[in-house]
Amino acid sequence: MKTITIEMNLPEDVYLTLQSAGLDKERLRERARQDLALRLYAEHILSIGKAARVAGMCLADFMSLLVLNDIPVVEYGEEDYERDLATIKRFMGREKGE
């Protein structure tokens, strides 16, 4: 699979501060990928599979990362609820012989 490299410049003093907090270049790269993936998934820009690939993680690990960051793995909205409720009522009617 082809990849595109994206670079980022940081002011040296900012990098030194991050480095003193234990965030070397590799850890920053990993964290930036994960944070970008989380954000793009939460904004519904990327699917969960593509976001996991951006994060450099398998799907199960990315789902765990979502949970750790309080981002819903699956969004279940009012429209979904109404559709499911209608389906349940339809099946309940069939069981009663309606």
Residue pairs with C-beta under 8 A, 6 or more apart in sequence:
8 32
10 18
18 28
23 31
30 56
33 54
33 55
33 56
34 55
34 56
34 57
34 65
36 54
36 55
37 46
37 51
37 52
37 54
37 55
37 57
37 62
38 51
38 55
38 65
38 66
38 69
38 71
40 46
40 51
40 54
41 47
41 48
41 51
41 66
41 71
42 71
46 54
48 59
48 62
48 63
48 66
48 73
49 59
51 62
52 58
52 59
52 61
52 62
52 63
55 62
55 65
57 65
63 73
66 72
66 73
67 73
